[in-house]
Amino acid sequence: MTNLSVIHKSIADPATCWTLLSDFGNIDVFNPGVAKSYLLNGTQNAGVGATRQCDLTDGKNFLRERITDWQEGKSYTVSIYEGSVPIKDTQVRLSIEPDGTGSILKMDMSYRPKFGLLGAVMDVLMLKRMMAKSMRSVVAGLDEKATIEMQRAA
């Protein structure tokens, strides 16, 4: 199992960050790796059980995610239950903590590479770095969008 964690400081307040993060069906608003996201099966847009599909910007890959834990105003955890990327058994937690007038944005991920030994080698050589880079872009995108929204509201 590979475990990764990314922490990012934001000047945006936790409420603004949570408003964006909790709009589960629209992660494409701040995630630069997602071209389009949408809710599946008429599901709710928040809370345990909500499901979405994320079509990635490469035009060929996708993820289907389900919320498995929801802590209102603080965090949620998703399980990637289907997808075309080379990982499986994937859990991702996105969280927000107050930090003075700003926020600490955190993303934790655990996964297993697909393809057995070949996947394990790919993980060491490149996959782990690619996933960490993607995670950094997600929290940076959330920070950027939340900061813009907060300044617009001021």
C-alpha positions as CSV (number, residue, x, y, z in Angstrom):
1,M,0.0,0.0,0.0
2,T,1.3,3.4,-0.9
3,N,0.4,6.3,1.4
4,L,0.8,10.0,0.3
5,S,0.0,13.2,2.1
6,V,0.1,16.8,0.9
7,I,-0.4,19.9,3.0
8,H,-1.1,23.4,1.7
9,K,-1.6,26.8,3.5
10,S,-4.3,29.1,2.1
11,I,-5.2,32.7,3.0
12,A,-8.8,31.7,2.2
13,D,-11.0,31.1,5.2
14,P,-12.2,27.6,6.0
15,A,-15.9,28.3,5.1
16,T,-15.0,29.5,1.6
17,C,-12.8,26.5,1.1
18,W,-15.5,24.1,2.4
19,T,-18.1,25.6,0.1
20,L,-16.0,24.7,-2.9
21,L,-14.8,21.3,-1.6
22,S,-18.3,20.2,-0.4
23,D,-19.8,20.8,-3.9
24,F,-18.9,17.1,-4.6
25,G,-20.2,16.9,-8.2
26,N,-18.2,19.9,-9.3
27,I,-14.6,19.2,-8.3
28,D,-13.6,20.2,-11.9
29,V,-14.1,23.8,-10.8
30,F,-10.7,23.7,-8.9
31,N,-9.0,20.4,-9.9
32,P,-6.9,21.0,-13.0
33,G,-6.6,17.3,-13.7
34,V,-10.4,16.9,-14.1
35,A,-11.9,18.1,-17.4
36,K,-15.5,17.3,-16.3
37,S,-17.1,16.0,-13.1
38,Y,-20.7,15.0,-12.5
39,L,-22.9,13.2,-10.0
40,L,-23.9,9.6,-10.9
41,N,-27.3,7.9,-10.5
42,G,-29.2,11.0,-9.3
43,T,-27.2,10.9,-6.1
44,Q,-27.1,13.7,-3.6
45,N,-24.3,16.3,-3.9
46,A,-22.9,15.7,-0.4
47,G,-22.7,13.2,2.4
48,V,-21.9,9.5,2.6
49,G,-23.0,7.6,-0.5
50,A,-22.7,10.4,-3.0
51,T,-21.0,9.2,-6.2
52,R,-19.4,11.1,-9.0
53,Q,-17.5,10.5,-12.2
54,C,-14.4,12.5,-13.0
55,D,-13.3,12.6,-16.7
56,L,-9.6,13.4,-16.7
57,T,-8.0,16.1,-18.8
58,D,-6.0,13.5,-20.9
59,G,-9.3,12.8,-22.6
60,K,-9.2,9.0,-22.1
61,N,-9.1,8.2,-18.4
62,F,-11.8,8.5,-15.7
63,L,-12.5,7.8,-12.0
64,R,-15.7,6.9,-10.2
65,E,-15.7,7.9,-6.6
66,R,-18.0,7.4,-3.6
67,I,-18.0,9.3,-0.4
68,T,-17.4,6.9,2.5
69,D,-17.0,9.5,5.3
70,W,-18.3,13.0,5.7
71,Q,-17.4,15.4,8.5
72,E,-19.4,18.6,7.8
73,G,-17.3,21.7,7.4
74,K,-14.1,19.7,7.9
75,S,-13.4,16.7,5.6
76,Y,-14.6,13.9,3.4
77,T,-13.2,10.6,2.3
78,V,-13.8,9.0,-1.1
79,S,-13.2,5.5,-2.3
80,I,-12.3,5.3,-6.0
81,Y,-14.4,2.2,-6.9
82,E,-13.8,2.2,-10.6
83,G,-11.5,3.8,-13.1
84,S,-9.0,3.5,-15.9
85,V,-5.9,4.6,-14.0
86,P,-3.3,2.1,-12.8
87,I,-4.3,2.1,-9.1
88,K,-6.8,0.2,-7.0
89,D,-8.0,0.0,-3.4
90,T,-7.8,3.8,-3.4
91,Q,-9.0,6.0,-0.5
92,V,-8.6,9.8,-0.6
93,R,-9.3,12.2,2.2
94,L,-9.6,16.0,1.7
95,S,-9.7,18.1,4.8
96,I,-9.7,21.7,5.9
97,E,-8.4,23.1,9.2
98,P,-8.5,26.7,10.5
99,D,-5.2,28.5,10.5
100,G,-5.5,31.9,11.9
101,T,-7.6,33.8,9.4
102,G,-6.7,31.2,6.7
103,S,-6.8,27.5,6.2
104,I,-4.7,24.4,6.1
105,L,-5.7,22.2,3.2
106,K,-4.7,18.6,3.4
107,M,-5.0,15.6,1.0
108,D,-4.2,12.1,2.0
109,M,-4.2,9.1,-0.4
110,S,-3.6,5.4,0.0
111,Y,-3.6,3.0,-3.0
112,R,-2.2,-0.1,-4.4
113,P,-0.8,-0.1,-7.9
114,K,-2.4,-2.5,-10.4
115,F,-0.4,-5.0,-12.4
116,G,1.3,-6.9,-9.6
117,L,5.1,-6.7,-9.6
118,L,5.2,-4.5,-12.7
119,G,2.9,-2.1,-11.0
120,A,5.0,-2.0,-7.9
121,V,8.1,-1.1,-10.0
122,M,6.1,1.5,-11.8
123,D,5.0,2.9,-8.5
124,V,8.6,3.3,-7.3
125,L,9.9,4.7,-10.6
126,M,7.1,7.2,-11.5
127,L,3.6,6.6,-10.3
128,K,4.2,7.8,-6.7
129,R,5.7,11.1,-8.0
130,M,2.9,11.6,-10.5
131,M,0.2,11.0,-7.8
132,A,1.9,13.4,-5.4
133,K,2.2,16.1,-8.1
134,S,-1.5,15.6,-8.9
135,M,-2.4,15.9,-5.2
136,R,-0.4,19.2,-4.9
137,S,-2.3,20.6,-7.9
138,V,-5.6,19.7,-6.4
139,V,-5.0,21.5,-3.1
140,A,-3.3,24.5,-4.9
141,G,-6.3,24.7,-7.2
142,L,-8.7,24.7,-4.2
143,D,-6.6,27.4,-2.6
144,E,-6.6,29.5,-5.8
145,K,-10.3,29.2,-6.4
146,A,-11.2,29.8,-2.7
147,T,-9.0,32.9,-2.6
148,I,-10.6,34.4,-5.7
149,E,-14.1,33.6,-4.3
150,M,-13.2,35.2,-0.9
151,Q,-11.7,38.3,-2.5
152,R,-14.8,38.6,-4.8
153,A,-17.1,38.5,-1.8
154,A,-15.1,41.2,0.1
